[in-house]
């Protein structure tokens, strides 16, 4: 909604307020949706994942799996990796849909852009390539978040302090990696 | 048979094991005694392949576990069981699911068979009625017995116990010792038990070995260890404050 508001006042200066719909939609689909949903998942699920695996490590539950001749990666890493890869694009899709409707509420409801102009612009300017770009980013972010979170939990330090540090490191490293990786993905996908 | 030959292990320049030699014959139970934090648990984890030694051999039925990788290591581990000091129960699973877990993952048994086997094992260890509780809802003694049940349900050939009765009251400790002895009689497993329950443990085991300064300084029958004239062994076994072992 704030994106729509800011964009509207910027577009008015150029007399291009009819482009509000596609600008909001493209920003959300290609950039804000994947990145912001990934950052939210990092804070919510990535930290929980690191803490869970970290506690399993310090309470020897991972050693117990290993001692039973079971591969801990199969039980702890692979299911979470798959969950991350599947759930992040879905959360991104929800984020984008809600964002576009939020933009509609502001654009059409408050600033006076017509409903037809808003959605017509989106239909004309948003292509399958844009949606795929967002999808690829979400998939890769899902993999990065779960991989980093699992790694930090798996190789956590000793005691509660070790788990606490691992959780902080997982969130910081995931967030920074998302932003850096986003730049590379964007530069590759736009060329 | 378990044989440890000239085993060394260090952590961050701290040498924990300095040439450990140990032999446990098939079907025997060996008690491993020694001071706290002196490497007994490390030795058990090395034997089961949870960590790798710096050098030396760990032979289990003449196969060096430290050299094995992949499928061969997995096959060897499948024949072993480990009872962790703190139980290492899966805290998100109930007592029943903890015991059923290895059966579900390692066997092709039907769910009804798994249920019967796990419940029988729990009953054998006096845990009937606790099957739907979570590890956080049961006492320390029960946790140790659940860990024992989870280990023994797979009928291992070799079992490593890491302080199975430490911190428990004497009655529960004795009951667990008896259960271990009974299981050993029926399953005929080879066992190493890290313990501080001296002299109570002497009636349970076939042999005793003492780890001191990273080496096995004494090994023999319980009677030999109890009557040892070695000043270190004598001081430790009889819990004397005066002697060569300094308490830091």
Interface residues (C-beta under 8 A of the other chain):
Chain A: X55 X59 X60 X61 X63 X64 X66 X67 X68 X69 X70
Chain B: X45 X48 X49 X50 X73 X74 X75 X77 X78 X80 X81 X82 X84 X85 X86 X88 X89 X90 X91 X101 X102 X105 X106 X154
